[in-house]
Amino acid sequence: MIIEIEDLAVVYPDGTKAIDGISLSVERGESVALIGANGAGKTSLLLALAGVLEAAEGVIKIEGVKLDAKTARRIGRSVGLVFQNPDDQLFMPRVCDDVAFGPLNFGFSKDEAKRLTDETLRRLGIAHIGERSPLKLSGGEKRIAAIATVLVMQPPVMLFDEPAAFLDPKAKRTLIDLMNGLSPVKCVATHDLSFASAVCDRVIMLKNGKVFADGSVELLEDAGLMEACGL
């Protein structure tokens, strides 16, 4: 298993239990959609997996390594998080600077960071925007640039928070093709059920911070189950 979660609980400072005793595992090669109503715990689970939120209880293991204060940086190399809003991820003067930021922060030489950046931009078909300011990009271009900032580190696990949000149909189709071509394990938190069906082979439904259902994407066709989950 590449991801193992045992009895995970995440509690916010106001006492709200965002994640309430979740246990699950994800194998290599899986693409998992996390779906549920607002407040179900989708984003909180992604943030816990990325080490942004600390577990109040339970254990998270990535590639067999327990996530804690001592291993957080090491696991940071293995888990990439693409935020819902690309503007939270793109903060440098140029796209190429944003993509190079991760490798440089992890000690890669400038030459190696540039090589990885150029390679990633070409792979994603956005080499032509590498010198542009993120402020000058379309919504779809920003989304792919944000993915580039994570993919450049070649993590075995990629986490996506509402990646299709606010995209027009053409940009959404481009993103679907892109994500289906990515080899890392993908965990995708989304309200967009058609997008989930297009890029994932497994669905985990969350309700009130707990796993409500877990199975193939055919679960999305069960109207009664979806209604019971609050969708």
N, C-alpha and C positions, 0 to 999 in steps of 0.2 A: 504494500500500500504506500502511496506517495503522501497521502494526507490521512491522519488518524485523529479523531476527536473523541474524547471520552468525558462524559458528564460535564460538559462545558457550561459555565454560567458567566455572564457578563452583566455587571451592575453599574449603572451610571451614578454620579455623585448625589443625585436627588433621590436615590433609592430605587429607581426604575430598573427592573430586571429585564434587560433587552434580550438576553439569551438565557434560557431556563432549562439546563440539564440536557443539552444536545449531545448525542453520540452518533457518529457516522464515520465512514471511511470512503476514500476516493482512490481508484486504481489508476495506474499510468494509462494514458490514452483516452481517459474519459473526458467528456464535455458535459458539465452539470449546470442546469438552470436552477437558480434559487428564486422561487416565486412566492408571493403572498401579499396580503394587503399592506397598506402603509402601517409601519410600526410592528410588522411581524418579526423583524429581526434580521432581514436580509443584509443590509449594509453593516450592521453591527457584527454579523458573522464574518463578513469579508475583512473588516478592520481588525478583528481578533486574529484571523489567520495571518494577516500581514504584520501583526505585532504592534499595531497602532493602539488598539484597546487591550488592556491587561485583563486576563481571566481572573474572576473572583474565585472560581472553583474549577476543577477539572484540568484536563491535559490536552494540549495540541502537539502533535508530532508531525514534522515535515521530513520526509525521507528518513524516518526513524529517529530523528533528533528532536528532543523535547524543546519546545519554545519557552524560553525564560530570559531573564535579564542577561545572562552570560552568553546565550546563543543567538540573541536577537539579531546582531549584525551579520553573523554567519547565515542565518536563515533569510535575512534580507537579500542575500544573493540568490536565493532559491525561489522567492515569492515576489512576483511583481504585481502591483496594484494600479489599475487604471481608474482614476476617479470619475465620478459622474460628470463633473464639470471640467472640461479640458483646461479652462483658465486657472484652475487650482494646480495644474500640473506643468503648465507652460509659463515660465517666468523670466526667461533669459531674452536678450536682445534679438537672437536669431534662433530658428528652429534647430539648426545644427548644434548650437550651444546647449540647448535643452537636452538633445539626445546624447551629447558627449558628457553631460554633467554626471550621470551615474558612473560610467567607467572611471572618470577622473576622481570622483569621490571615493571609489574603491581602490585607488592606487595604481590604476593603469597609466602608462606613459602617455604623453600627448600624442605621439605618433600612433600608438595602439588605439587610443580613444578615437582618433580621427578615422583610422581604418574601420573600426567597428561602426562608427557613425555613418560613414559613407556607404558601407555595406548594407546597413539596416535601412537607410533611406532608399537605396536602390531596390532592395527586396520588397519594400512596401509601395514602390512606385511613386515616391514623393521626393526624389532627388532634386527636382526642379524648384522645390520650395525651401530647400535647406538654408539658403541665405536670407530668406524673408523673415520679417518679424511675425510672431504668432498673432499680433494684433491685426495683421492684414489678411488673415486666412478665413476661409469660409468655415461653417460649422463642421462639415464633413472633413475638411483638411485638418482642422484642429483635432478632431477625434483620432485620425490616423497618426498625426504627429505625436499625440499623447501616448498612443500605443507604441510608437517607435521609441519613446523614452524608456519604456519598460522592456520591450523586446531586445533592445541593444545589449542587455545583460544576459540574454539567453537563459532566462529562468525556467526551471522545469514546471513551475506552477504560475499561471497568470489569472488574476482576479479582475473582473470587470463589473463596475457598478453602473447600471443603466446605460450601457454603451450606445443604444439606439435612440436615446432621448433627443428630441428636437431635430432629428435628421429628416431631410426630405426623402422621398422614395428612392431617388437615384443614389444618394449618399448611403442610404440604408442597404441597398443591394450591393454596393461596393464594399461596405463593412462586412456583410454576410460572407461574401467571397473571400475577403481577407481573413476573417476569423476561421473559416473552414480550412484555410491553408496553413494555420498555425499548428505546430506539433505539440507544444506544452499542454499539460492538463489545464482545462479552462473551467473556471467557476464564474457563472454569469448571473448577477442579480438583475432581474428585469420585470417590468410590468407588461412588456410587449410579448404576448404569447406566440404570435406568429414568428417573431424573431427568435424566441426560445426554441421553437420547433425547427427552425432553419439551421441553428448552429449547435444544438445540444442533442445528446442521445439519452440523457437521464434528467429527471425532474425531481427536485426536493421541494415540497411545499412546506412553508413555515406558517405557523399561526401562534400568536402570543409567545414568541420566543422558543417554540418547540417544533419538532418535526411532526407535521401533520400527515404527510404521505411521502413515499419515496418509491420511484419506479421509472419506467420508460416514458418517453414523451407522449405516449398514448394517454397518459393520465390527463393531459390537457383537453382531451375530447370528452371527459366525463363531466357532464354539466352539473350533476348532483354533487360530485366531489368538489368541483370548483366553487359552487355556491356555499358549501359547508366551510370551505377555506376562507370565505369572505371575498371571493373574486367574481 
